[in-house]
Structures are given as C-alpha cells and as structure tokens.
Amino acid sequence: MAFSIRLTEQERELAESYARLHSISVGEAFKQALFERIEDEFDLKVFEEALEEYEKNPVTYSFEDMKKELGL
C-alpha cells in the first residue's frame, strides 16, 4: 500500500534530515513513527485499564507470595 502526504517545505526538510540522521528513507521514518505511535497508544490504553482495575480492587502481592502461588 502506498501513501501520499503533503508537507510544507520546512516539514519536508525536517523529515529528510531525520531520515538521513538515522540512515533510513523518509518513507521508513514515517512508517516507524506511525507504528511507534500506535504502540504507545496501545500501551497507554492497557495501563489505563489495569489502573482502573487496581483502583476497584487494590490488592497487591509480594514477590514471595507470587512465587508460592506459582509453585516456584
């Protein structure tokens, strides 16, 4: 799949400079940035759900308790 985006001259220069700095193509730089953003947002969503669950039932376990629970 191919994409086309419009950039200002300043944005294009910045993107090209970033890509050169990391020895990758501009396309690869955008691809990496997109998937890093997706991963960051996914991680944040998982964290928010875990925090909400913890706040409803703030039970914690020590490392030793978890080892016993897992039979280690």
PQR file with spaces between the fields and no chain letter, atoms N, CA, C, O and H, PARSE charges and radii, in Angstrom:
ATOM       1  N    MET     1       0.841   -1.162    0.000 -0.4000 1.5000
ATOM       2  CA   MET     1       0.000    0.000    0.000 -0.0000 2.0000
ATOM       3  C    MET     1       0.892    1.234    0.000  0.5500 1.7000
ATOM       4  O    MET     1       1.890    1.280    0.719 -0.5500 1.4000
ATOM       5  N    ALA     2       0.552    2.193   -0.772 -0.4000 1.5000
ATOM       6  CA   ALA     2       1.331    3.422   -0.861 -0.0000 2.0000
ATOM       7  C    ALA     2       0.496    4.599   -0.364  0.5500 1.7000
ATOM       8  O    ALA     2      -0.726    4.616   -0.510 -0.5500 1.4000
ATOM       9  H    ALA     2      -0.258    2.156   -1.356  0.4000 1.0000
ATOM      10  N    PHE     3       1.170    5.572    0.221 -0.4000 1.5000
ATOM      11  CA   PHE     3       0.502    6.770    0.714 -0.0000 2.0000
ATOM      12  C    PHE     3       1.190    7.988    0.134  0.5500 1.7000
ATOM      13  O    PHE     3       2.369    7.954   -0.221 -0.5500 1.4000
ATOM      14  H    PHE     3       2.163    5.558    0.340  0.4000 1.0000
ATOM      15  N    SER     4       0.442    9.039    0.050 -0.4000 1.5000
ATOM      16  CA   SER     4       0.988   10.315   -0.371 -0.0000 2.0000
ATOM      17  C    SER     4       0.545   11.352    0.646  0.5500 1.7000
ATOM      18  O    SER     4      -0.640   11.444    0.967 -0.5500 1.4000
ATOM      19  H    SER     4      -0.515    9.067    0.338  0.4000 1.0000
ATOM      20  N    ILE     5       1.482   12.125    1.149 -0.4000 1.5000
ATOM      21  CA   ILE     5       1.126   13.189    2.086 -0.0000 2.0000
ATOM      22  C    ILE     5       1.743   14.492    1.613  0.5500 1.7000
ATOM      23  O    ILE     5       2.790   14.507    0.966 -0.5500 1.4000
ATOM      24  H    ILE     5       2.444   12.051    0.888  0.4000 1.0000
ATOM      25  N    ARG     6       1.091   15.557    1.943 -0.4000 1.5000
ATOM      26  CA   ARG     6       1.601   16.883    1.581 -0.0000 2.0000
ATOM      27  C    ARG     6       2.317   17.469    2.793  0.5500 1.7000
ATOM      28  O    ARG     6       1.795   17.465    3.908 -0.5500 1.4000
ATOM      29  H    ARG     6       0.241   15.545    2.469  0.4000 1.0000
ATOM      30  N    LEU     7       3.508   17.966    2.551 -0.4000 1.5000
ATOM      31  CA   LEU     7       4.303   18.589    3.597 -0.0000 2.0000
ATOM      32  C    LEU     7       4.706   19.978    3.152  0.5500 1.7000
ATOM      33  O    LEU     7       4.874   20.241    1.961 -0.5500 1.4000
ATOM      34  H    LEU     7       3.932   17.970    1.645  0.4000 1.0000
ATOM      35  N    THR     8       4.859   20.861    4.117 -0.4000 1.5000
ATOM      36  CA   THR     8       5.435   22.157    3.793 -0.0000 2.0000
ATOM      37  C    THR     8       6.921   21.926    3.499  0.5500 1.7000
ATOM      38  O    THR     8       7.458   20.857    3.788 -0.5500 1.4000
ATOM      39  H    THR     8       4.722   20.648    5.084  0.4000 1.0000
ATOM      40  N    GLU     9       7.557   22.905    2.940 -0.4000 1.5000
ATOM      41  CA   GLU     9       8.990   22.795    2.664 -0.0000 2.0000
ATOM      42  C    GLU     9       9.765   22.546    3.953  0.5500 1.7000
ATOM      43  O    GLU     9      10.690   21.735    3.980 -0.5500 1.4000
ATOM      44  H    GLU     9       7.121   23.774    2.705  0.4000 1.0000
ATOM      45  N    GLN    10       9.387   23.241    5.011 -0.4000 1.5000
ATOM      46  CA   GLN    10      10.065   23.079    6.293 -0.0000 2.0000
ATOM      47  C    GLN    10       9.842   21.667    6.846  0.5500 1.7000
ATOM      48  O    GLN    10      10.780   21.059    7.361 -0.5500 1.4000
ATOM      49  H    GLN    10       8.635   23.900    4.989  0.4000 1.0000
ATOM      50  N    GLU    11       8.638   21.145    6.751 -0.4000 1.5000
ATOM      51  CA   GLU    11       8.347   19.786    7.220 -0.0000 2.0000
ATOM      52  C    GLU    11       9.127   18.755    6.409  0.5500 1.7000
ATOM      53  O    GLU    11       9.663   17.798    6.967 -0.5500 1.4000
ATOM      54  H    GLU    11       7.876   21.639    6.333  0.4000 1.0000
ATOM      55  N    ARG    12       9.191   18.949    5.097 -0.4000 1.5000
ATOM      56  CA   ARG    12       9.933   18.025    4.236 -0.0000 2.0000
ATOM      57  C    ARG    12      11.400   18.014    4.602  0.5500 1.7000
ATOM      58  O    ARG    12      12.010   16.949    4.701 -0.5500 1.4000
ATOM      59  H    ARG    12       8.756   19.727    4.643  0.4000 1.0000
ATOM      60  N    GLU    13      11.975   19.189    4.804 -0.4000 1.5000
ATOM      61  CA   GLU    13      13.390   19.280    5.169 -0.0000 2.0000
ATOM      62  C    GLU    13      13.646   18.595    6.513  0.5500 1.7000
ATOM      63  O    GLU    13      14.648   17.899    6.681 -0.5500 1.4000
ATOM      64  H    GLU    13      11.480   20.055    4.723  0.4000 1.0000
ATOM      65  N    LEU    14      12.745   18.797    7.457 -0.4000 1.5000
ATOM      66  CA   LEU    14      12.900   18.165    8.762 -0.0000 2.0000
ATOM      67  C    LEU    14      12.820   16.642    8.633  0.5500 1.7000
ATOM      68  O    LEU    14      13.628   15.926    9.224 -0.5500 1.4000
ATOM      69  H    LEU    14      11.932   19.362    7.321  0.4000 1.0000
ATOM      70  N    ALA    15      11.855   16.151    7.866 -0.4000 1.5000
ATOM      71  CA   ALA    15      11.697   14.710    7.681 -0.0000 2.0000
ATOM      72  C    ALA    15      12.921   14.120    6.983  0.5500 1.7000
ATOM      73  O    ALA    15      13.403   13.056    7.370 -0.5500 1.4000
ATOM      74  H    ALA    15      11.198   16.733    7.385  0.4000 1.0000
ATOM      75  N    GLU    16      13.417   14.795    5.974 -0.4000 1.5000
ATOM      76  CA   GLU    16      14.598   14.299    5.258 -0.0000 2.0000
ATOM      77  C    GLU    16      15.827   14.313    6.161  0.5500 1.7000
ATOM      78  O    GLU    16      16.636   13.386    6.125 -0.5500 1.4000
ATOM      79  H    GLU    16      13.025   15.660    5.660  0.4000 1.0000
ATOM      80  N    SER    17      15.968   15.355    6.964 -0.4000 1.5000
ATOM      81  CA   SER    17      17.103   15.447    7.884 -0.0000 2.0000
ATOM      82  C    SER    17      17.047   14.313    8.907  0.5500 1.7000
ATOM      83  O    SER    17      18.064   13.681    9.190 -0.5500 1.4000
ATOM      84  H    SER    17      15.311   16.108    6.993  0.4000 1.0000
ATOM      85  N    TYR    18      15.874   14.058    9.455 -0.4000 1.5000
ATOM      86  CA   TYR    18      15.696   12.977   10.420 -0.0000 2.0000
ATOM      87  C    TYR    18      16.044   11.635    9.781  0.5500 1.7000
ATOM      88  O    TYR    18      16.751   10.823   10.379 -0.5500 1.4000
ATOM      89  H    TYR    18      15.047   14.572    9.225  0.4000 1.0000
ATOM      90  N    ALA    19      15.551   11.406    8.580 -0.4000 1.5000
ATOM      91  CA   ALA    19      15.801   10.140    7.895 -0.0000 2.0000
ATOM      92  C    ALA    19      17.299    9.952    7.630  0.5500 1.7000
ATOM      93  O    ALA    19      17.838    8.864    7.832 -0.5500 1.4000
ATOM      94  H    ALA    19      14.977   12.066    8.095  0.4000 1.0000
ATOM      95  N    ARG    20      17.958   11.009    7.181 -0.4000 1.5000
ATOM      96  CA   ARG    20      19.413   10.916    6.929 -0.0000 2.0000
ATOM      97  C    ARG    20      20.162   10.614    8.234  0.5500 1.7000
ATOM      98  O    ARG    20      21.082    9.797    8.256 -0.5500 1.4000
ATOM      99  H    ARG    20      17.521   11.893    7.017  0.4000 1.0000
ATOM     100  N    LEU    21      19.756   11.282    9.316 -0.4000 1.5000
ATOM     101  CA   LEU    21      20.400   11.089   10.606 -0.0000 2.0000
ATOM     102  C    LEU    21      20.341    9.630   11.038  0.5500 1.7000
ATOM     103  O    LEU    21      21.271    9.133   11.673 -0.5500 1.4000
ATOM     104  H    LEU    21      19.009   11.946    9.299  0.4000 1.0000
ATOM     105  N    HIS    22      19.255    8.942   10.700 -0.4000 1.5000
ATOM     106  CA   HIS    22      19.064    7.553   11.103 -0.0000 2.0000
ATOM     107  C    HIS    22      19.331    6.559    9.974  0.5500 1.7000
ATOM     108  O    HIS    22      19.064    5.364   10.109 -0.5500 1.4000
ATOM     109  H    HIS    22      18.499    9.346   10.184  0.4000 1.0000
ATOM     110  N    SER    23      19.860    7.064    8.862 -0.4000 1.5000
ATOM     111  CA   SER    23      20.217    6.233    7.705 -0.0000 2.0000
ATOM     112  C    SER    23      19.043    5.379    7.217  0.5500 1.7000
ATOM     113  O    SER    23      19.192    4.190    6.935 -0.5500 1.4000
ATOM     114  H    SER    23      20.077    8.034    8.752  0.4000 1.0000
ATOM     115  N    ILE    24      17.877    6.017    7.125 -0.4000 1.5000
ATOM     116  CA   ILE    24      16.687    5.346    6.608 -0.0000 2.0000
ATOM     117  C    ILE    24      16.007    6.261    5.595  0.5500 1.7000
ATOM     118  O    ILE    24      16.319    7.448    5.502 -0.5500 1.4000
ATOM     119  H    ILE    24      17.756    6.983    7.354  0.4000 1.0000
ATOM     120  N    SER    25      15.089    5.699    4.852 -0.4000 1.5000
ATOM     121  CA   SER    25      14.346    6.515    3.895 -0.0000 2.0000
ATOM     122  C    SER    25      13.293    7.333    4.643  0.5500 1.7000
ATOM     123  O    SER    25      12.933    7.024    5.779 -0.5500 1.4000
ATOM     124  H    SER    25      14.835    4.735    4.928  0.4000 1.0000
ATOM     125  N    VAL    26      12.815    8.372    3.984 -0.4000 1.5000
ATOM     126  CA   VAL    26      11.749    9.181    4.576 -0.0000 2.0000
ATOM     127  C    VAL    26      10.517    8.308    4.786  0.5500 1.7000
ATOM     128  O    VAL    26       9.842    8.426    5.809 -0.5500 1.4000
ATOM     129  H    VAL    26      13.107    8.623    3.062  0.4000 1.0000
ATOM     130  N    GLY    27      10.222    7.446    3.840 -0.4000 1.5000
ATOM     131  CA   GLY    27       9.085    6.543    3.973 -0.0000 2.0000
ATOM     132  C    GLY    27       9.219    5.641    5.189  0.5500 1.7000
ATOM     133  O    GLY    27       8.255    5.433    5.925 -0.5500 1.4000
ATOM     134  H    GLY    27      10.771    7.350    3.009  0.4000 1.0000
ATOM     135  N    GLU    28      10.411    5.108    5.398 -0.4000 1.5000
ATOM     136  CA   GLU    28      10.650    4.249    6.566 -0.0000 2.0000
ATOM     137  C    GLU    28      10.539    5.059    7.854  0.5500 1.7000
ATOM     138  O    GLU    28      10.043    4.543    8.855 -0.5500 1.4000
ATOM     139  H    GLU    28      11.195    5.277    4.800  0.4000 1.0000
ATOM     140  N    ALA    29      10.985    6.302    7.853 -0.4000 1.5000
ATOM     141  CA   ALA    29      10.881    7.162    9.038 -0.0000 2.0000
ATOM     142  C    ALA    29       9.416    7.381    9.405  0.5500 1.7000
ATOM     143  O    ALA    29       9.045    7.296   10.576 -0.5500 1.4000
ATOM     144  H    ALA    29      11.389    6.721    7.040  0.4000 1.0000
ATOM     145  N    PHE    30       8.588    7.661    8.407 -0.4000 1.5000
ATOM     146  CA   PHE    30       7.161    7.849    8.678 -0.0000 2.0000
ATOM     147  C    PHE    30       6.524    6.548    9.152  0.5500 1.7000
ATOM     148  O    PHE    30       5.691    6.556   10.058 -0.5500 1.4000
ATOM     149  H    PHE    30       8.889    7.729    7.456  0.4000 1.0000
ATOM     150  N    LYS    31       6.907    5.450    8.553 -0.4000 1.5000
ATOM     151  CA   LYS    31       6.357    4.149    8.938 -0.0000 2.0000
ATOM     152  C    LYS    31       6.710    3.834   10.391  0.5500 1.7000
ATOM     153  O    LYS    31       5.848    3.421   11.167 -0.5500 1.4000
ATOM     154  H    LYS    31       7.584    5.443    7.817  0.4000 1.0000
ATOM     155  N    GLN    32       7.966    4.029   10.754 -0.4000 1.5000
ATOM     156  CA   GLN    32       8.389    3.777   12.134 -0.0000 2.0000
ATOM     157  C    GLN    32       7.649    4.682   13.102  0.5500 1.7000
ATOM     158  O    GLN    32       7.202    4.232   14.158 -0.5500 1.4000
ATOM     159  H    GLN    32       8.666    4.365   10.123  0.4000 1.0000
ATOM     160  N    ALA    33       7.516    5.956   12.751 -0.4000 1.5000
ATOM     161  CA   ALA    33       6.832    6.903   13.627 -0.0000 2.0000
ATOM     162  C    ALA    33       5.370    6.508   13.821  0.5500 1.7000
ATOM     163  O    ALA    33       4.846    6.591   14.932 -0.5500 1.4000
ATOM     164  H    ALA    33       7.879    6.322   11.894  0.4000 1.0000
ATOM     165  N    LEU    34       4.722    6.085   12.758 -0.4000 1.5000
ATOM     166  CA   LEU    34       3.323    5.677   12.841 -0.0000 2.0000
ATOM     167  C    LEU    34       3.159    4.491   13.778  0.5500 1.7000
ATOM     168  O    LEU    34       2.307    4.515   14.666 -0.5500 1.4000
ATOM     169  H    LEU    34       5.148    6.018   11.856  0.4000 1.0000
ATOM     170  N    PHE    35       3.969    3.450   13.588 -0.4000 1.5000
ATOM     171  CA   PHE    35       3.807    2.257   14.401 -0.0000 2.0000
ATOM     172  C    PHE    35       4.263    2.472   15.838  0.5500 1.7000
ATOM     173  O    PHE    35       3.725    1.836   16.745 -0.5500 1.4000
ATOM     174  H    PHE    35       4.661    3.431   12.867  0.4000 1.0000
ATOM     175  N    GLU    36       5.228    3.341   16.073 -0.4000 1.5000
ATOM     176  CA   GLU    36       5.606    3.672   17.447 -0.0000 2.0000
ATOM     177  C    GLU    36       4.449    4.396   18.142  0.5500 1.7000
ATOM     178  O    GLU    36       4.170    4.147   19.315 -0.5500 1.4000
ATOM     179  H    GLU    36       5.664    3.858   15.337  0.4000 1.0000
ATOM     180  N    ARG    37       3.787    5.281   17.419 -0.4000 1.5000
ATOM     181  CA   ARG    37       2.635    5.998   17.985 -0.0000 2.0000
ATOM     182  C    ARG    37       1.508    5.033   18.320  0.5500 1.7000
ATOM     183  O    ARG    37       0.904    5.126   19.388 -0.5500 1.4000
ATOM     184  H    ARG    37       4.013    5.483   16.466  0.4000 1.0000
ATOM     185  N    ILE    38       1.223    4.103   17.408 -0.4000 1.5000
ATOM     186  CA   ILE    38       0.184    3.101   17.652 -0.0000 2.0000
ATOM     187  C    ILE    38       0.535    2.279   18.881  0.5500 1.7000
ATOM     188  O    ILE    38      -0.321    2.044   19.733 -0.5500 1.4000
ATOM     189  H    ILE    38       1.714    4.027   16.540  0.4000 1.0000
ATOM     190  N    GLU    39       1.782    1.842   18.982 -0.4000 1.5000
ATOM     191  CA   GLU    39       2.220    1.041   20.128 -0.0000 2.0000
ATOM     192  C    GLU    39       2.106    1.834   21.427  0.5500 1.7000
ATOM     193  O    GLU    39       1.658    1.300   22.441 -0.5500 1.4000
ATOM     194  H    GLU    39       2.478    2.033   18.289  0.4000 1.0000
ATOM     195  N    ASP    40       2.508    3.105   21.403 -0.4000 1.5000
ATOM     196  CA   ASP    40       2.419    3.947   22.593 -0.0000 2.0000
ATOM     197  C    ASP    40       0.969    4.103   23.052  0.5500 1.7000
ATOM     198  O    ASP    40       0.679    4.021   24.245 -0.5500 1.4000
ATOM     199  H    ASP    40       2.872    3.539   20.579  0.4000 1.0000
ATOM     200  N    GLU    41       0.065    4.327   22.106 -0.4000 1.5000
ATOM     201  CA   GLU    41      -1.339    4.490   22.466 -0.0000 2.0000
ATOM     202  C    GLU    41      -1.928    3.184   22.990  0.5500 1.7000
ATOM     203  O    GLU    41      -2.750    3.202   23.906 -0.5500 1.4000
ATOM     204  H    GLU    41       0.301    4.394   21.137  0.4000 1.0000
ATOM     205  N    PHE    42      -1.520    2.060   22.422 -0.4000 1.5000
ATOM     206  CA   PHE    42      -1.988    0.757   22.903 -0.0000 2.0000
ATOM     207  C    PHE    42      -1.493    0.532   24.330  0.5500 1.7000
ATOM     208  O    PHE    42      -2.260    0.121   25.201 -0.5500 1.4000
ATOM     209  H    PHE    42      -0.852    2.046   21.678  0.4000 1.0000
ATOM     210  N    ASP    43      -0.207    0.804   24.567 -0.4000 1.5000
ATOM     211  CA   ASP    43       0.357    0.634   25.909 -0.0000 2.0000
ATOM     212  C    ASP    43      -0.365    1.516   26.924  0.5500 1.7000
ATOM     213  O    ASP    43      -0.634    1.082   28.045 -0.5500 1.4000
ATOM     214  H    ASP    43       0.416    1.139   23.859  0.4000 1.0000
ATOM     215  N    LEU    44      -0.678    2.747   26.537 -0.4000 1.5000
ATOM     216  CA   LEU    44      -1.387    3.652   27.432 -0.0000 2.0000
ATOM     217  C    LEU    44      -2.781    3.116   27.749  0.5500 1.7000
ATOM     218  O    LEU    44      -3.221    3.196   28.896 -0.5500 1.4000
ATOM     219  H    LEU    44      -0.459    3.099   25.627  0.4000 1.0000
ATOM     220  N    LYS    45      -3.471    2.582   26.772 -0.4000 1.5000
ATOM     221  CA   LYS    45      -4.806    2.017   26.981 -0.0000 2.0000
ATOM     222  C    LYS    45      -4.742    0.828   27.940  0.5500 1.7000
ATOM     223  O    LYS    45      -5.572    0.720   28.842 -0.5500 1.4000
ATOM     224  H    LYS    45      -3.113    2.517   25.840  0.4000 1.0000
ATOM     225  N    VAL    46      -3.776   -0.057   27.758 -0.4000 1.5000
ATOM     226  CA   VAL    46      -3.611   -1.210   28.642 -0.0000 2.0000
ATOM     227  C    VAL    46      -3.316   -0.733   30.068  0.5500 1.7000
ATOM     228  O    VAL    46      -3.864   -1.269   31.031 -0.5500 1.4000
ATOM     229  H    VAL    46      -3.102    0.031   27.025  0.4000 1.0000
ATOM     230  N    PHE    47      -2.456    0.266   30.194 -0.4000 1.5000
ATOM     231  CA   PHE    47      -2.144    0.821   31.520 -0.0000 2.0000
ATOM     232  C    PHE    47      -3.386    1.394   32.182  0.5500 1.7000
ATOM     233  O    PHE    47      -3.645    1.127   33.356 -0.5500 1.4000
ATOM     234  H    PHE    47      -2.011    0.700   29.411  0.4000 1.0000
ATOM     235  N    GLU    48      -4.164    2.187   31.430 -0.4000 1.5000
ATOM     236  CA   GLU    48      -5.359    2.805   31.995 -0.0000 2.0000
ATOM     237  C    GLU    48      -6.357    1.746   32.469  0.5500 1.7000
ATOM     238  O    GLU    48      -6.979    1.903   33.519 -0.5500 1.4000
ATOM     239  H    GLU    48      -3.954    2.404   30.477  0.4000 1.0000
ATOM     240  N    GLU    49      -6.509    0.672   31.695 -0.4000 1.5000
ATOM     241  CA   GLU    49      -7.413   -0.408   32.083 -0.0000 2.0000
ATOM     242  C    GLU    49      -6.906   -1.125   33.342  0.5500 1.7000
ATOM     243  O    GLU    49      -7.695   -1.457   34.226 -0.5500 1.4000
ATOM     244  H    GLU    49      -6.003    0.545   30.841  0.4000 1.0000
ATOM     245  N    ALA    50      -5.603   -1.362   33.420 -0.4000 1.5000
ATOM     246  CA   ALA    50      -5.023   -2.017   34.595 -0.0000 2.0000
ATOM     247  C    ALA    50      -5.160   -1.128   35.827  0.5500 1.7000
ATOM     248  O    ALA    50      -5.464   -1.617   36.914 -0.5500 1.4000
ATOM     249  H    ALA    50      -4.962   -1.092   32.702  0.4000 1.0000
ATOM     250  N    LEU    51      -4.939    0.169   35.664 -0.4000 1.5000
ATOM     251  CA   LEU    51      -5.069    1.099   36.781 -0.0000 2.0000
ATOM     252  C    LEU    51      -6.511    1.139   37.270  0.5500 1.7000
ATOM     253  O    LEU    51      -6.756    1.131   38.477 -0.5500 1.4000
ATOM     254  H    LEU    51      -4.692    0.567   34.780  0.4000 1.0000
ATOM     255  N    GLU    52      -7.454    1.182   36.355 -0.4000 1.5000
ATOM     256  CA   GLU    52      -8.874    1.191   36.718 -0.0000 2.0000
ATOM     257  C    GLU    52      -9.236   -0.079   37.502  0.5500 1.7000
ATOM     258  O    GLU    52      -9.951   -0.023   38.502 -0.5500 1.4000
ATOM     259  H    GLU    52      -7.254    1.189   35.375  0.4000 1.0000
ATOM     260  N    GLU    53      -8.729   -1.219   37.029 -0.4000 1.5000
ATOM     261  CA   GLU    53      -8.990   -2.486   37.714 -0.0000 2.0000
ATOM     262  C    GLU    53      -8.373   -2.471   39.119  0.5500 1.7000
ATOM     263  O    GLU    53      -9.000   -2.904   40.086 -0.5500 1.4000
ATOM     264  H    GLU    53      -8.148   -1.264   36.217  0.4000 1.0000
ATOM     265  N    TYR    54      -7.149   -1.972   39.217 -0.4000 1.5000
ATOM     266  CA   TYR    54      -6.473   -1.902   40.513 -0.0000 2.0000
ATOM     267  C    TYR    54      -7.224   -0.976   41.470  0.5500 1.7000
ATOM     268  O    TYR    54      -7.373   -1.289   42.651 -0.5500 1.4000
ATOM     269  H    TYR    54      -6.639   -1.620   38.431  0.4000 1.0000
ATOM     270  N    GLU    55      -7.694    0.162   40.958 -0.4000 1.5000
ATOM     271  CA   GLU    55      -8.399    1.109   41.820 -0.0000 2.0000
ATOM     272  C    GLU    55      -9.711    0.523   42.344  0.5500 1.7000
ATOM     273  O    GLU    55     -10.156    0.879   43.435 -0.5500 1.4000
ATOM     274  H    GLU    55      -7.572    0.415   39.998  0.4000 1.0000
ATOM     275  N    LYS    56     -10.327   -0.367   41.577 -0.4000 1.5000
ATOM     276  CA   LYS    56     -11.556   -1.024   42.032 -0.0000 2.0000
ATOM     277  C    LYS    56     -11.251   -2.054   43.117  0.5500 1.7000
ATOM     278  O    LYS    56     -12.051   -2.255   44.030 -0.5500 1.4000
ATOM     279  H    LYS    56      -9.965   -0.656   40.691  0.4000 1.0000
ATOM     280  N    ASN    57     -10.093   -2.705   43.015 -0.4000 1.5000
ATOM     281  CA   ASN    57      -9.719   -3.756   43.958 -0.0000 2.0000
ATOM     282  C    ASN    57      -8.209   -3.697   44.190  0.5500 1.7000
ATOM     283  O    ASN    57      -7.457   -4.452   43.574 -0.5500 1.4000
ATOM     284  H    ASN    57      -9.443   -2.542   42.273  0.4000 1.0000
ATOM     285  N    PRO    58      -7.762   -2.800   45.077 -0.5600 1.5000
ATOM     286  CA   PRO    58      -6.316   -2.571   45.235  0.2800 2.0000
ATOM     287  C    PRO    58      -5.593   -3.657   46.031  0.5500 1.7000
ATOM     288  O    PRO    58      -5.004   -3.385   47.077 -0.5500 1.4000
ATOM     289  N    VAL    59      -5.644   -4.858   45.536 -0.4000 1.5000
ATOM     290  CA   VAL    59      -4.946   -5.973   46.181 -0.0000 2.0000
ATOM     291  C    VAL    59      -3.552   -6.075   45.561  0.5500 1.7000
ATOM     292  O    VAL    59      -3.396   -6.017   44.341 -0.5500 1.4000
ATOM     293  H    VAL    59      -6.122   -5.079   44.686  0.4000 1.0000
ATOM     294  N    THR    60      -2.564   -6.224   46.405 -0.4000 1.5000
ATOM     295  CA   THR    60      -1.200   -6.403   45.912 -0.0000 2.0000
ATOM     296  C    THR    60      -0.619   -7.680   46.497  0.5500 1.7000
ATOM     297  O    THR    60      -1.070   -8.169   47.533 -0.5500 1.4000
ATOM     298  H    THR    60      -2.691   -6.271   47.396  0.4000 1.0000
ATOM     299  N    TYR    61       0.382   -8.208   45.823 -0.4000 1.5000
ATOM     300  CA   TYR    61       1.046   -9.438   46.253 -0.0000 2.0000
ATOM     301  C    TYR    61       2.543   -9.196   46.296  0.5500 1.7000
ATOM     302  O    TYR    61       3.091   -8.500   45.441 -0.5500 1.4000
ATOM     303  H    TYR    61       0.749   -7.811   44.981  0.4000 1.0000
ATOM     304  N    SER    62       3.194   -9.761   47.278 -0.4000 1.5000
ATOM     305  CA   SER    62       4.646   -9.660   47.343 -0.0000 2.0000
ATOM     306  C    SER    62       5.251  -10.648   46.340  0.5500 1.7000
ATOM     307  O    SER    62       4.575  -11.539   45.825 -0.5500 1.4000
ATOM     308  H    SER    62       2.749  -10.326   47.972  0.4000 1.0000
ATOM     309  N    PHE    63       6.510  -10.461   46.093 -0.4000 1.5000
ATOM     310  CA   PHE    63       7.228  -11.373   45.200 -0.0000 2.0000
ATOM     311  C    PHE    63       7.189  -12.796   45.757  0.5500 1.7000
ATOM     312  O    PHE    63       6.988  -13.762   45.022 -0.5500 1.4000
ATOM     313  H    PHE    63       7.059   -9.738   46.512  0.4000 1.0000
ATOM     314  N    GLU    64       7.382  -12.900   47.053 -0.4000 1.5000
ATOM     315  CA   GLU    64       7.354  -14.217   47.708 -0.0000 2.0000
ATOM     316  C    GLU    64       5.978  -14.863   47.574  0.5500 1.7000
ATOM     317  O    GLU    64       5.880  -16.061   47.312 -0.5500 1.4000
ATOM     318  H    GLU    64       7.545  -12.115   47.651  0.4000 1.0000
ATOM     319  N    ASP    65       4.917  -14.079   47.751 -0.4000 1.5000
ATOM     320  CA   ASP    65       3.555  -14.609   47.591 -0.0000 2.0000
ATOM     321  C    ASP    65       3.335  -15.141   46.182  0.5500 1.7000
ATOM     322  O    ASP    65       2.736  -16.201   45.999 -0.5500 1.4000
ATOM     323  H    ASP    65       4.997  -13.105   47.964  0.4000 1.0000
ATOM     324  N    MET    66       3.818  -14.405   45.190 -0.4000 1.5000
ATOM     325  CA   MET    66       3.638  -14.824   43.793 -0.0000 2.0000
ATOM     326  C    MET    66       4.426  -16.104   43.500  0.5500 1.7000
ATOM     327  O    MET    66       3.956  -16.976   42.769 -0.5500 1.4000
ATOM     328  H    MET    66       4.304  -13.544   45.339  0.4000 1.0000
ATOM     329  N    LYS    67       5.624  -16.209   44.074 -0.4000 1.5000
ATOM     330  CA   LYS    67       6.401  -17.441   43.884 -0.0000 2.0000
ATOM     331  C    LYS    67       5.648  -18.634   44.455  0.5500 1.7000
ATOM     332  O    LYS    67       5.589  -19.689   43.823 -0.5500 1.4000
ATOM     333  H    LYS    67       6.006  -15.501   44.668  0.4000 1.0000
ATOM     334  N    LYS    68       5.071  -18.479   45.645 -0.4000 1.5000
ATOM     335  CA   LYS    68       4.281  -19.567   46.234 -0.0000 2.0000
ATOM     336  C    LYS    68       3.075  -19.893   45.377  0.5500 1.7000
ATOM     337  O    LYS    68       2.772  -21.061   45.138 -0.5500 1.4000
ATOM     338  H    LYS    68       5.118  -17.622   46.158  0.4000 1.0000
ATOM     339  N    GLU    69       2.388  -18.863   44.916 -0.4000 1.5000
ATOM     340  CA   GLU    69       1.197  -19.045   44.088 -0.0000 2.0000
ATOM     341  C    GLU    69       1.519  -19.820   42.813  0.5500 1.7000
ATOM     342  O    GLU    69       0.732  -20.650   42.357 -0.5500 1.4000
ATOM     343  H    GLU    69       2.634  -17.913   45.111  0.4000 1.0000
ATOM     344  N    LEU    70       2.685  -19.535   42.251 -0.4000 1.5000
ATOM     345  CA   LEU    70       3.096  -20.183   41.010 -0.0000 2.0000
ATOM     346  C    LEU    70       3.868  -21.482   41.242  0.5500 1.7000
ATOM     347  O    LEU    70       4.259  -22.151   40.286 -0.5500 1.4000
ATOM     348  H    LEU    70       3.325  -18.861   42.621  0.4000 1.0000
ATOM     349  N    GLY    71       4.086  -21.836   42.499 -0.4000 1.5000
ATOM     350  CA   GLY    71       4.793  -23.060   42.818 -0.0000 2.0000
ATOM     351  C    GLY    71       6.276  -23.006   42.508  0.5500 1.7000
ATOM     352  O    GLY    71       6.876  -24.022   42.156 -0.5500 1.4000
ATOM     353  H    GLY    71       3.769  -21.292   43.276  0.4000 1.0000
ATOM     354  N    LEU    72       6.861  -21.854   42.633 -0.4000 1.5000
ATOM     355  CA   LEU    72       8.299  -21.695   42.343 -0.0000 2.0000
ATOM     356  C    LEU    72       9.139  -21.683   43.602  0.5500 1.7000
ATOM     357  O    LEU    72      10.361  -21.558   43.527 -0.5500 1.4000
ATOM     358  H    LEU    72       6.373  -21.028   42.919  0.4000 1.0000
